Amino acid sequence: MSPAISIIVPTQRRPAGLETALRSLFGQVGVDFADLELVVSDNDLTASAEPLVMRLSAQAPFPVRYVHEPRPGVANVRNAALAVACGEIIAFLDDDEEAPPDWLSLMLAARATLQVDALFGPVRGRAPASIVRHRDYLEAFFSRTGPETTRVVEDYHGCGNSLILRSSLPDPVSPFAAERNASGGEDDLLFGQMQAAGARFGWCAEAFVWEDPTPDRLTLRYTLRRAFAYGQGPSEHCAASSQTGRLALWMGVGLVQAALWAPVAAFKWLTLGPDRAMPLDQMIRGLGKTFWFPPFSQTFYGRSPGSGI
């Protein structure tokens, strides 16, 4: 009998984080392991994660499947996993995340109660003790917050820490858009399509996961570039769906946002305020909404070896 639930972990050259993520999944409680399978999708040019996955699979309480997707890109690696996953319910965990033991049981219970097509949970970013400067901002940047209670919501979030009903996907095998391979935002585009088709979204306030960013991401150079890309997201979505009026609106909102936050950012940096990174982040997100087109497009995924998912 096929498993009812497939847990998908995309990865690219993060062996330490991947092992933490997989071991946290092996320790889940309150779920029937007979209903589960784990699919690890490796987006390296070579099958670099395979030895680790095979070694850990011997300790797994449920079947583990390894997929090698050499074509670079975040959409490619997610689609490759979905192509072999058997479950009707798909759970996503990133390779830099760690799930508490009751994570999956809480997510499944909330989805059943709310009867939603996609469910999201909180993410708690954590930085090592060596990170002192901008620590609060950096941990907040890699966190995800939402309502304090579990309930149906109107908005959607990223794939990390999510539960999706496969039958609600526009394409049950390859739902993630290849044009987002390099920039990311493939999950936002998918959930936007699902929302337009009438999908219901939910939030499980109790089902949080930890996120441990790699050291190269715990810098303002990375987060501010990423903030710019996040800002571009709604404008890019409107452009891709030919919503000219909404695109103009988002670009205008971006200009206003940048103009409002610019003096705050300047003051905070001139006075060396401890929270000076936050207003700069908000200003840059505004600029991203306005300057969403080439040559301002950002690339975070699908690059040459050395880049990460």
C-alpha positions as CSV (number, residue, x, y, z in Angstrom):
1,M,0.0,0.0,0.0
2,S,1.3,3.4,-0.9
3,P,2.1,5.9,1.9
4,A,-0.5,8.6,2.5
5,I,2.1,11.2,3.4
6,S,5.3,12.2,1.6
7,I,7.8,14.4,3.4
8,I,10.1,16.2,0.9
9,V,13.5,17.7,1.8
10,P,15.3,19.4,-1.1
11,T,19.0,19.8,-0.6
12,Q,22.2,21.1,-2.2
13,R,25.6,20.6,-0.5
14,R,24.5,21.1,3.1
15,P,25.4,17.7,4.7
16,A,25.4,19.0,8.3
17,G,22.0,20.7,7.9
18,L,20.6,17.8,6.0
19,E,21.5,15.3,8.6
20,T,20.0,17.5,11.3
21,A,16.8,17.8,9.3
22,L,16.5,14.1,8.6
23,R,17.2,13.0,12.1
24,S,14.5,15.4,13.4
25,L,12.1,13.7,11.0
26,F,13.1,10.2,12.3
27,G,12.2,11.3,15.8
28,Q,8.6,12.4,15.0
29,V,5.9,11.2,17.5
30,G,2.2,10.8,17.3
31,V,2.2,9.7,13.7
32,D,1.9,6.2,12.1
33,F,5.2,5.5,10.4
34,A,3.4,3.1,8.0
35,D,1.7,6.2,6.5
36,L,5.0,8.0,5.8
37,E,7.7,8.1,3.3
38,L,10.7,10.6,3.0
39,V,11.9,11.9,-0.3
40,V,15.3,13.7,-0.4
41,S,15.9,15.6,-3.6
42,D,19.5,16.5,-4.3
43,N,20.2,19.4,-6.6
44,D,24.0,19.0,-6.9
45,L,25.7,18.3,-10.2
46,T,27.0,15.1,-8.7
47,A,25.0,12.9,-6.4
48,S,26.9,14.3,-3.4
49,A,24.1,13.8,-0.8
50,E,23.5,10.1,-1.7
51,P,26.0,8.5,0.7
52,L,24.7,10.5,3.6
53,V,21.1,9.7,2.8
54,M,21.8,6.0,2.3
55,R,23.6,5.8,5.6
56,L,20.9,7.5,7.5
57,S,18.1,5.6,5.7
58,A,19.2,2.5,7.6
59,Q,18.1,4.2,10.8
60,A,14.8,5.6,9.4
61,P,11.5,4.3,10.8
62,F,9.9,4.7,7.3
63,P,11.0,4.3,3.7
64,V,13.5,6.9,2.4
65,R,13.8,7.7,-1.3
66,Y,16.7,9.5,-2.8
67,V,16.3,11.6,-6.0
68,H,19.2,13.2,-7.9
69,E,18.2,16.2,-10.0
70,P,21.3,17.6,-11.7
71,R,19.5,20.4,-13.5
72,P,20.1,23.4,-11.3
73,G,17.1,25.3,-9.9
74,V,14.8,25.4,-6.9
75,A,11.7,24.6,-9.0
76,N,13.5,21.6,-10.7
77,V,14.5,20.0,-7.4
78,R,11.0,20.4,-5.9
79,N,9.4,19.0,-9.0
80,A,11.8,16.1,-9.1
81,A,10.8,15.1,-5.6
82,L,7.0,15.4,-6.4
83,A,7.5,13.2,-9.5
84,V,8.4,10.2,-7.4
85,A,6.5,11.0,-4.2
86,C,3.5,8.7,-3.6
87,G,1.6,10.6,-0.9
88,E,-1.6,12.5,-1.3
89,I,-0.4,14.8,1.5
90,I,3.0,16.5,0.9
91,A,5.0,18.0,3.7
92,F,8.0,20.2,3.0
93,L,11.0,20.7,5.3
94,D,14.1,22.6,4.2
95,D,17.6,21.2,4.6
96,D,18.5,24.0,7.1
97,E,15.5,23.3,9.3
98,E,14.9,21.1,12.3
99,A,11.5,19.9,13.3
100,P,10.5,19.3,16.9
101,P,9.1,15.8,17.6
102,D,5.4,16.8,17.4
103,W,5.8,18.9,14.3
104,L,4.1,16.5,11.8
105,S,1.4,15.3,14.1
106,L,0.4,19.0,14.8
107,M,0.4,19.8,11.2
108,L,-1.7,16.8,10.2
109,A,-4.2,17.5,13.0
110,A,-4.6,21.1,12.1
111,R,-5.1,20.4,8.4
112,A,-7.8,17.8,9.2
113,T,-9.6,20.2,11.5
114,L,-9.4,23.3,9.2
115,Q,-10.0,21.3,6.0
116,V,-7.5,23.4,4.1
117,D,-5.6,22.7,0.9
118,A,-2.3,24.1,2.2
119,L,-1.1,24.7,5.8
120,F,1.8,26.7,7.0
121,G,3.6,27.0,10.3
122,P,6.1,29.3,12.1
123,V,9.8,29.3,11.5
124,R,12.2,30.4,14.2
125,G,15.6,31.5,12.9
126,R,18.5,30.9,15.2
127,A,22.1,32.1,14.8
128,P,25.2,30.7,16.5
129,A,26.6,32.5,19.5
130,S,29.4,33.9,17.4
131,I,26.9,36.2,15.6
132,V,26.6,39.4,17.6
133,R,26.2,42.3,15.2
134,H,22.6,42.6,13.9
135,R,21.8,39.3,15.6
136,D,18.1,40.2,16.4
137,Y,17.6,41.4,12.8
138,L,19.2,38.3,11.3
139,E,17.2,35.9,13.4
140,A,14.0,37.7,12.6
141,F,14.9,37.7,8.9
142,F,15.1,34.0,8.8
143,S,11.9,33.6,10.9
144,R,8.3,33.4,9.9
145,T,5.5,34.6,12.1
146,G,1.8,34.5,11.8
147,P,-1.4,34.4,13.9
148,E,-1.1,33.4,17.5
149,T,-3.9,30.8,17.0
150,T,-4.4,27.9,14.5
151,R,-7.0,29.0,12.0
152,V,-7.9,29.5,8.3
153,V,-6.0,32.4,6.8
154,E,-6.2,34.4,3.6
155,D,-2.5,34.7,2.9
156,Y,0.2,32.2,2.1
157,H,3.9,31.6,2.9
158,G,6.9,29.7,1.5
159,C,7.2,25.9,1.2
160,G,9.5,25.4,4.2
161,N,7.3,24.1,7.0
162,S,4.2,23.5,4.9
163,L,1.7,20.8,4.3
164,I,-0.1,20.6,0.9
165,L,-2.9,18.5,-0.4
166,R,-1.7,17.1,-3.8
167,S,-5.1,17.1,-5.4
168,S,-5.2,20.9,-4.9
169,L,-2.1,21.5,-7.0
170,P,-2.6,22.8,-10.6
171,D,-0.2,20.1,-11.7
172,P,0.3,17.2,-9.2
173,V,3.7,16.3,-10.6
174,S,5.4,19.5,-11.7
175,P,3.6,22.4,-10.1
176,F,6.6,24.7,-9.6
177,A,7.4,27.1,-12.5
178,A,10.8,26.6,-14.1
179,E,11.1,30.4,-14.8
180,R,11.6,30.8,-11.0
181,N,14.5,28.4,-10.9
182,A,17.1,31.1,-10.5
183,S,15.3,33.9,-8.6
184,G,13.2,31.8,-6.2
185,G,9.6,32.7,-5.4
186,E,8.4,29.5,-7.2
187,D,6.3,28.7,-4.1
188,D,4.7,32.1,-3.9
189,L,3.8,31.8,-7.6
190,L,2.3,28.4,-7.0
191,F,0.3,29.4,-4.0
192,G,-0.9,32.5,-5.8
193,Q,-2.2,30.2,-8.6
194,M,-3.9,28.0,-6.0
195,Q,-5.5,31.0,-4.3
196,A,-6.9,32.2,-7.6
197,A,-8.4,28.8,-8.2
198,G,-10.1,28.9,-4.8
199,A,-7.7,27.0,-2.5
200,R,-8.1,27.3,1.2
201,F,-5.0,28.1,3.4
202,G,-4.4,27.5,7.1
203,W,-1.9,28.4,9.8
204,C,-0.8,26.0,12.6
205,A,0.6,28.3,15.3
206,E,2.0,25.4,17.4
207,A,3.9,23.6,14.6
208,F,7.1,25.6,14.4
209,V,10.5,24.5,13.1
210,W,13.9,25.9,13.7
211,E,16.0,27.3,10.9
212,D,19.8,27.4,11.0
213,P,21.1,29.5,8.1
214,T,24.6,28.8,6.9
215,P,27.3,31.3,7.9
216,D,27.4,32.9,4.4
217,R,23.7,33.8,4.8
218,L,24.1,35.4,8.2
219,T,25.4,38.7,6.7
220,L,23.7,41.9,5.6
221,R,25.2,41.4,2.1
222,Y,23.0,38.4,1.7
223,T,19.9,39.4,3.6
224,L,19.6,42.8,2.0
225,R,19.9,41.3,-1.5
226,R,17.3,38.8,-0.5
227,A,15.0,41.5,0.9
228,F,15.2,43.2,-2.5
229,A,14.2,40.0,-4.2
230,Y,11.3,39.5,-1.7
231,G,10.1,43.0,-2.6
232,Q,10.2,42.1,-6.3
233,G,7.9,39.1,-5.7
234,P,4.4,40.7,-5.9
235,S,5.4,42.8,-8.9
236,E,6.9,39.9,-10.7
237,H,3.7,37.8,-10.0
238,C,1.5,40.6,-11.4
239,A,3.8,40.9,-14.5
240,A,3.7,37.2,-15.1
241,S,-0.1,37.1,-14.9
242,S,-0.5,40.3,-17.0
243,Q,-2.2,42.2,-14.2
244,T,-1.0,45.6,-15.5
245,G,-3.1,47.6,-13.0
246,R,-2.0,45.7,-10.0
247,L,1.6,45.8,-11.2
248,A,1.4,49.6,-11.4
249,L,-0.1,49.7,-7.9
250,W,2.7,47.6,-6.4
251,M,5.4,49.7,-8.1
252,G,3.8,52.8,-6.6
253,V,3.5,51.2,-3.2
254,G,7.2,50.4,-3.5
255,L,8.2,54.0,-4.2
256,V,6.2,55.2,-1.2
257,Q,7.6,52.5,1.1
258,A,11.2,53.3,0.1
259,A,10.6,57.1,0.5
260,L,9.1,56.6,4.0
261,W,11.8,54.3,5.3
262,A,14.8,56.1,3.7
263,P,15.1,58.9,6.3
264,V,14.6,56.4,9.2
265,A,17.3,54.2,7.8
266,A,19.7,57.1,7.3
267,F,19.1,58.4,10.9
268,K,19.6,54.9,12.4
269,W,22.8,54.4,10.5
270,L,24.2,57.8,11.3
271,T,23.5,57.3,15.0
272,L,24.6,53.6,14.9
273,G,21.3,52.5,16.2
274,P,21.4,48.8,17.3
275,D,18.3,48.1,15.1
276,R,19.6,50.0,12.1
277,A,19.4,47.0,9.7
278,M,15.6,46.8,10.0
279,P,14.6,50.1,8.4
280,L,17.2,49.6,5.7
281,D,15.6,46.2,5.0
282,Q,12.2,47.8,4.7
283,M,13.5,50.5,2.3
284,I,15.1,48.0,0.1
285,R,12.0,45.8,-0.1
286,G,10.2,48.9,-1.3
287,L,12.8,49.4,-4.0
288,G,12.4,45.8,-5.0
289,K,8.7,46.3,-5.7
290,T,9.5,49.1,-8.1
291,F,12.6,47.8,-9.7
292,W,11.5,44.2,-10.4
293,F,12.6,43.9,-14.0
294,P,16.0,43.2,-15.6
295,P,18.8,44.2,-15.0
296,F,17.6,44.3,-11.4
297,S,16.5,40.6,-11.3
298,Q,18.1,38.7,-8.5
299,T,19.6,35.2,-8.7
300,F,19.9,33.0,-5.7
301,Y,19.3,29.5,-7.1
302,G,20.5,27.4,-9.9
303,R,23.9,28.9,-10.1
304,S,27.3,27.2,-10.5
305,P,28.6,24.9,-7.9
306,G,29.1,26.7,-4.6
307,S,25.7,28.3,-4.6
308,G,23.0,26.8,-2.4
309,I,19.4,26.2,-2.3
